Amino acid sequence: MKKNIFILILLLFISWKDSYNSFLVDSAEGVIFLKWNQAYNKDTIEKNIIGLKWALSYVGANILNKENIQNDKENLRIDVSKMRFSKNAEKSLIKIHQKIKESEEYKTNHSIDLGRYISLLLGSSEHYYALTETPMSLEDISKNYNLKSEKAYINNSDVSKEHRIIRFSEQNRFNQLFISKEIDSITGQVYEFETIELMKNGQIRFGIFDANGKRKIAADSNHSNAGKPAKCIWCHESSIQPLFSDQKDKKGYLSLKDLQKTLETYRKINNDLKIKVTDTLNHINYKKTQDHTFTEILYTSFMEPSAKRLALEWNMSEMQVKTKLKNYKTHQHHEFVYLGELYHRNEIEHLAPLKSIPVSGNIREKSNQEVNYLQ
């Protein structure tokens, strides 16, 4: 009897192992494996899958379900070929995957850290632009829309350090453009442009362009606090935002009252349409308006990891991690204090036991290290 039970347990173990191995082995181009590492006590795989879905939707995924996102505990398998990206976006994403799979981390672990993966998609402006198919020039964007004659003048922006002129097209379902022109309030000199467009999955596509209308990776910090597209994503929360500060009305432009009414109308129409997308497609749930935060936490806890998270990444105890990093100062995140005592990834990356594919030095702001694996 005991022998039969032992054989049964052995067979079940072999069956589970074969199933697990098949989960981790897939040569399909669109498939890549991710590893979730818990970042704080109340962190769960469920929260991180939601964060992953939001991140993929930010770069254009239209279908996100159990067929293309699977997990076995902390291990995830995603298949971007089933997410209904555009053909060009899918090719770009597969090219990024190929670079990832060449890394020591992936070859050894057969996966890439989930936070690192999200940081590669959103933290590299060039990756973001390629996946969302943001044109190289403002001219190429503008020619797809008919801008309305009415304009808005912003003299007290929460984002720009300069004055802004806002133009926009009529909203036609998920088809609309907003252009912000950053200008000198005295001379009228143009410093740069920022664009917002609506994508067919309900998300917003952001673009940043210099004074000549050429696309660039981040706003000029001398004139704006807009940062990189990832910062625009974080600030806008997937919505057309109203104005949050008072403005002085300027002759020839929309009054503050009329502008607010216009923006609120567009915002409501857009939000209603997004909820319909949620109801008709296997996508993220736009009704849960704070779910986007799981994406921000995901890349933040990667870029600023705790000893707890690093212990899981590096396959050692927390005490060993703290001993290894005894010469590095810790800090708390201003937004997510509950993440605990954190290190800066770019300071301690060289101490990791496995060499990983590098990410940009900062997700939201321009840094000295900006990666682009599509060149």
C-alpha positions as CSV (number, residue, x, y, z in Angstrom):
1,M,0.0,0.0,0.0
2,K,2.8,2.4,1.0
3,K,4.7,1.5,-2.2
4,N,1.6,2.3,-4.3
5,I,1.1,5.7,-2.6
6,F,4.8,6.5,-3.1
7,I,4.6,5.6,-6.8
8,L,1.5,7.7,-7.2
9,I,3.2,10.7,-5.5
10,L,6.2,10.2,-7.7
11,L,4.1,10.2,-10.9
12,L,2.2,13.3,-9.8
13,F,5.5,15.0,-9.2
14,I,6.9,14.0,-12.6
15,S,3.7,15.2,-14.2
16,W,3.9,18.6,-12.4
17,K,7.6,19.0,-13.3
18,D,6.9,18.2,-17.0
19,S,4.1,20.7,-16.9
20,Y,6.2,23.4,-15.2
21,N,9.1,22.8,-17.7
22,S,6.8,23.1,-20.6
23,F,5.5,26.4,-19.1
24,L,9.0,27.7,-19.1
25,V,10.1,26.4,-22.5
26,D,8.6,28.1,-25.5
27,S,10.5,29.1,-28.7
28,A,7.7,31.2,-30.2
29,E,9.0,34.7,-31.1
30,G,6.2,36.5,-29.3
31,V,6.7,34.6,-26.0
32,I,8.8,35.8,-23.2
33,F,9.0,34.8,-19.5
34,L,9.0,37.2,-16.6
35,K,9.8,36.7,-12.9
36,W,7.9,38.5,-10.2
37,N,9.9,39.4,-7.1
38,Q,7.9,40.6,-4.1
39,A,8.8,44.2,-3.2
40,Y,6.9,44.8,0.0
41,N,4.8,42.8,2.5
42,K,1.4,43.3,0.9
43,D,2.7,42.9,-2.6
44,T,1.0,40.1,-4.6
45,I,1.3,38.5,-8.0
46,E,-2.3,39.6,-8.7
47,K,-1.5,43.2,-8.2
48,N,1.6,42.9,-10.5
49,I,-0.4,41.2,-13.3
50,I,-2.7,44.2,-13.2
51,G,0.3,46.5,-13.4
52,L,1.7,44.5,-16.3
53,K,-1.6,44.7,-18.2
54,W,-1.7,48.4,-17.7
55,A,1.9,48.8,-18.9
56,L,1.2,46.7,-22.0
57,S,-2.0,48.7,-22.7
58,Y,0.1,52.0,-22.5
59,V,2.2,50.8,-25.4
60,G,-0.8,49.6,-27.5
61,A,-1.9,46.1,-26.5
62,N,-5.6,45.6,-27.3
63,I,-6.3,42.1,-25.9
64,L,-5.0,41.1,-22.5
65,N,-6.4,37.9,-21.1
66,K,-5.4,34.5,-19.7
67,E,-4.5,33.2,-23.1
68,N,-1.6,35.7,-23.6
69,I,-0.7,36.3,-19.9
70,Q,-0.3,33.2,-17.8
71,N,1.4,32.6,-14.5
72,D,2.6,29.7,-12.3
73,K,3.1,31.4,-8.9
74,E,5.8,34.0,-9.4
75,N,6.6,33.0,-13.0
76,L,4.8,34.6,-15.9
77,R,4.5,33.8,-19.6
78,I,3.3,36.4,-22.0
79,D,2.7,36.1,-25.7
80,V,2.6,39.5,-27.4
81,S,1.6,37.9,-30.7
82,K,-1.9,37.4,-29.2
83,M,-2.3,40.9,-27.8
84,R,-3.3,42.5,-31.1
85,F,-0.5,45.0,-31.3
86,S,0.0,46.7,-34.7
87,K,2.3,44.7,-37.0
88,N,5.1,47.2,-36.6
89,A,4.7,47.5,-32.9
90,E,4.8,43.7,-32.5
91,K,8.0,43.5,-34.6
92,S,9.6,46.1,-32.4
93,L,8.6,44.3,-29.2
94,I,9.9,41.0,-30.5
95,K,13.2,42.8,-31.3
96,I,13.4,44.0,-27.7
97,H,12.6,40.5,-26.5
98,Q,15.5,39.1,-28.6
99,K,17.9,41.5,-26.9
100,I,16.6,40.5,-23.5
101,K,17.1,36.8,-24.2
102,E,20.7,37.4,-25.0
103,S,21.4,38.6,-21.4
104,E,23.1,36.5,-18.8
105,E,20.1,36.9,-16.5
106,Y,17.7,35.4,-19.1
107,K,20.0,32.6,-20.2
108,T,20.5,31.6,-16.5
109,N,17.0,32.1,-15.1
110,H,15.0,31.6,-18.3
111,S,13.2,34.8,-17.5
112,I,13.6,38.6,-16.9
113,D,12.6,40.4,-13.8
114,L,9.1,41.8,-14.3
115,G,10.1,45.3,-13.1
116,R,13.0,45.4,-15.4
117,Y,10.8,44.4,-18.3
118,I,8.3,47.2,-17.6
119,S,11.2,49.7,-17.2
120,L,12.4,48.7,-20.6
121,L,9.0,49.3,-22.2
122,L,8.1,52.6,-20.5
123,G,11.5,54.0,-19.3
124,S,13.0,54.1,-22.8
125,S,11.3,56.9,-24.7
126,E,12.5,55.4,-28.0
127,H,10.9,52.0,-27.1
128,Y,7.7,53.7,-26.1
129,Y,7.6,55.7,-29.3
130,A,8.2,52.7,-31.5
131,L,5.6,50.6,-29.7
132,T,3.0,53.3,-29.9
133,E,4.1,54.3,-33.4
134,T,4.5,57.9,-32.5
135,P,5.7,59.7,-35.7
136,M,9.2,61.3,-35.9
137,S,7.9,64.8,-36.5
138,L,5.1,67.0,-35.4
139,E,4.2,67.6,-39.1
140,D,3.5,63.8,-39.5
141,I,1.1,63.8,-36.6
142,S,-0.7,67.1,-37.5
143,K,-1.5,66.0,-41.0
144,N,-3.8,63.3,-39.7
145,Y,-6.1,65.8,-37.9
146,N,-8.1,68.9,-38.6
147,L,-7.4,71.3,-35.8
148,K,-10.2,73.6,-34.6
149,S,-9.7,77.4,-35.0
150,E,-10.3,78.0,-31.3
151,K,-7.2,78.0,-29.1
152,A,-6.4,78.2,-25.4
153,Y,-3.8,80.3,-23.7
154,I,-2.3,78.9,-20.5
155,N,-0.3,81.4,-18.4
156,N,-0.3,79.4,-15.1
157,S,0.6,75.8,-15.9
158,D,1.2,73.1,-13.3
159,V,3.7,71.5,-15.7
160,S,5.3,74.0,-18.0
161,K,7.6,76.8,-16.7
162,E,6.6,78.8,-19.8
163,H,3.3,79.9,-21.2
164,R,1.4,77.5,-23.5
165,I,-0.9,77.7,-26.5
166,I,-3.2,74.7,-26.7
167,R,-4.8,73.6,-30.0
168,F,-7.0,70.5,-30.5
169,S,-9.1,68.7,-33.0
170,E,-12.7,67.6,-32.6
171,Q,-13.1,64.3,-30.8
172,N,-14.2,61.4,-33.0
173,R,-14.4,58.3,-30.8
174,F,-10.7,57.4,-30.1
175,N,-9.4,59.9,-32.6
176,Q,-8.3,63.3,-31.3
177,L,-5.1,65.4,-31.0
178,F,-4.1,68.0,-28.5
179,I,-1.0,70.1,-29.2
180,S,0.7,72.2,-26.6
181,K,3.2,74.9,-27.8
182,E,5.6,76.1,-25.1
183,I,6.5,79.8,-25.7
184,D,8.3,82.7,-24.2
185,S,5.6,85.0,-22.8
186,I,7.4,88.1,-23.9
187,T,9.1,87.3,-27.2
188,G,6.8,84.5,-28.4
189,Q,9.8,82.3,-29.0
190,V,8.8,78.6,-29.3
191,Y,10.7,76.2,-27.1
192,E,9.0,72.9,-27.7
193,F,5.8,71.0,-28.4
194,E,3.9,68.2,-26.6
195,T,1.2,66.1,-28.1
196,I,-1.6,64.0,-26.7
197,E,-3.5,61.5,-29.0
198,L,-6.1,58.9,-28.3
199,M,-5.3,55.3,-29.1
200,K,-7.9,52.8,-30.2
201,N,-7.5,50.8,-27.0
202,G,-8.6,53.8,-25.0
203,Q,-5.1,54.8,-23.8
204,I,-3.4,58.1,-24.5
205,R,-0.3,58.4,-26.7
206,F,2.2,61.1,-25.8
207,G,4.8,62.9,-27.9
208,I,7.5,65.5,-27.2
209,F,9.0,67.6,-30.0
210,D,11.6,70.3,-30.2
211,A,11.1,73.8,-31.5
212,N,11.5,72.5,-35.1
213,G,8.9,69.7,-34.6
214,K,11.5,66.9,-34.3
215,R,10.7,64.2,-31.8
216,K,12.8,63.9,-28.7
217,I,13.1,61.7,-25.7
218,A,12.2,64.2,-23.0
219,A,11.0,67.8,-22.4
220,D,13.7,70.4,-21.7
221,S,13.9,70.8,-18.0
222,N,14.7,74.5,-18.4
223,H,11.2,75.1,-19.8
224,S,9.1,72.2,-18.5
225,N,8.6,69.6,-15.8
226,A,7.0,67.2,-18.3
227,G,9.9,64.8,-18.3
228,K,9.7,61.7,-20.5
229,P,6.5,60.0,-21.9
230,A,6.4,57.8,-18.8
231,K,6.0,60.8,-16.6
232,C,3.2,62.1,-18.9
233,I,1.5,58.7,-18.4
234,W,1.8,58.9,-14.7
235,C,0.5,62.4,-14.5
236,H,-2.5,62.0,-16.9
237,E,-3.7,58.7,-15.4
238,S,-5.0,57.7,-18.9
239,S,-7.3,60.6,-19.1
240,I,-7.8,64.0,-20.7
241,Q,-7.1,66.2,-17.6
242,P,-8.8,69.4,-16.7
243,L,-6.9,72.5,-15.6
244,F,-6.0,72.5,-11.9
245,S,-4.9,76.1,-11.6
246,D,-6.5,79.5,-12.3
247,Q,-5.7,81.3,-15.5
248,K,-6.0,84.9,-16.7
249,D,-8.3,85.1,-19.7
250,K,-6.5,86.4,-22.8
251,K,-8.2,88.1,-25.8
252,G,-8.5,86.0,-28.9
253,Y,-8.4,82.7,-26.9
254,L,-10.9,80.6,-25.1
255,S,-11.9,81.8,-21.6
256,L,-10.9,79.7,-18.7
257,K,-14.6,78.8,-18.2
258,D,-15.1,77.7,-21.8
259,L,-11.8,75.8,-21.9
260,Q,-12.7,73.9,-18.7
261,K,-16.1,73.0,-20.1
262,T,-14.5,71.8,-23.3
263,L,-11.9,69.7,-21.6
264,E,-14.5,68.2,-19.2
265,T,-16.8,67.3,-22.1
266,Y,-14.0,65.6,-24.0
267,R,-12.9,63.8,-20.8
268,K,-16.4,62.4,-20.1
269,I,-16.9,61.2,-23.7
270,N,-13.5,59.6,-23.6
271,N,-14.0,57.9,-20.3
272,D,-17.4,56.6,-21.4
273,L,-15.9,55.1,-24.5
274,K,-13.1,53.5,-22.5
275,I,-15.6,51.7,-20.2
276,K,-17.3,50.3,-23.4
277,V,-13.9,49.0,-24.5
278,T,-13.6,47.3,-21.1
279,D,-17.0,45.7,-21.5
280,T,-16.4,44.5,-25.0
281,L,-12.7,43.4,-25.1
282,N,-10.5,41.4,-22.8
283,H,-8.6,44.4,-21.6
284,I,-7.8,46.3,-18.5
285,N,-10.6,47.6,-16.4
286,Y,-11.0,51.3,-16.8
287,K,-13.7,51.4,-14.2
288,K,-11.0,50.8,-11.6
289,T,-9.4,54.1,-12.0
290,Q,-6.6,53.6,-9.5
291,D,-5.3,50.3,-11.0
292,H,-2.8,52.2,-13.0
293,T,-0.9,52.7,-9.8
294,F,0.2,49.1,-9.8
295,T,2.3,49.9,-12.9
296,E,4.0,52.9,-11.2
297,I,4.7,50.8,-8.1
298,L,6.1,48.0,-10.3
299,Y,8.8,50.1,-12.0
300,T,9.4,52.2,-8.9
301,S,10.1,49.2,-6.7
302,F,12.5,47.9,-9.4
303,M,14.4,51.1,-9.8
304,E,14.5,51.7,-6.1
305,P,14.5,48.2,-4.6
306,S,14.4,47.1,-1.0
307,A,16.8,44.5,0.5
308,K,13.8,42.2,0.6
309,R,13.3,42.5,-3.2
310,L,17.0,42.2,-3.9
311,A,17.3,39.1,-1.8
312,L,14.8,37.4,-4.1
313,E,16.5,38.7,-7.2
314,W,19.9,37.8,-6.1
315,N,19.0,34.5,-4.5
316,M,20.5,35.4,-1.1
317,S,19.2,36.3,2.4
318,E,18.2,39.9,3.3
319,M,21.1,40.0,5.8
320,Q,23.5,39.0,3.0
321,V,22.1,41.8,0.8
322,K,22.5,44.4,3.6
323,T,26.0,43.2,4.3
324,K,26.9,43.4,0.6
325,L,25.4,46.9,0.4
326,K,26.6,48.2,3.7
327,N,28.4,51.2,2.1
328,Y,25.3,52.4,0.2
329,K,22.8,54.7,1.8
330,T,19.1,53.9,1.8
331,H,16.1,56.2,1.5
332,Q,12.3,56.2,1.5
333,H,10.2,56.9,-1.6
334,H,8.3,60.2,-1.4
335,E,5.2,58.7,-3.0
336,F,5.2,55.1,-1.8
337,V,6.6,55.2,1.7
338,Y,5.4,51.7,2.5
339,L,8.1,50.3,0.2
340,G,10.4,50.8,3.1
341,E,14.2,51.5,3.0
342,L,15.3,51.5,-0.6
343,Y,18.5,51.6,-2.6
344,H,19.1,53.2,-6.0
345,R,19.3,50.6,-8.7
346,N,21.9,52.5,-10.8
347,E,24.2,52.6,-7.7
348,I,24.1,48.9,-6.8
349,E,23.5,47.2,-10.2
350,H,27.2,46.3,-10.7
351,L,27.0,44.1,-7.6
352,A,24.3,41.8,-8.9
353,P,25.4,38.2,-9.3
354,L,24.1,38.0,-12.9
355,K,24.5,40.6,-15.6
356,S,21.2,41.9,-16.8
357,I,20.1,44.0,-19.8
358,P,20.6,47.6,-18.7
359,V,17.6,50.0,-18.4
360,S,17.5,53.8,-18.6
361,G,18.8,55.6,-15.6
362,N,15.4,57.1,-14.8
363,I,11.9,56.1,-15.9
364,R,10.3,59.5,-15.8
365,E,13.1,62.0,-16.3
366,K,15.9,62.2,-18.8
367,S,19.1,60.6,-17.5
368,N,22.7,60.1,-18.5
369,Q,21.9,56.5,-19.5
370,E,19.1,56.2,-22.1
371,V,18.8,52.8,-23.7
372,N,17.5,51.9,-27.1
373,Y,17.6,48.3,-28.3
374,L,15.9,49.0,-31.6
375,Q,18.8,50.7,-33.2
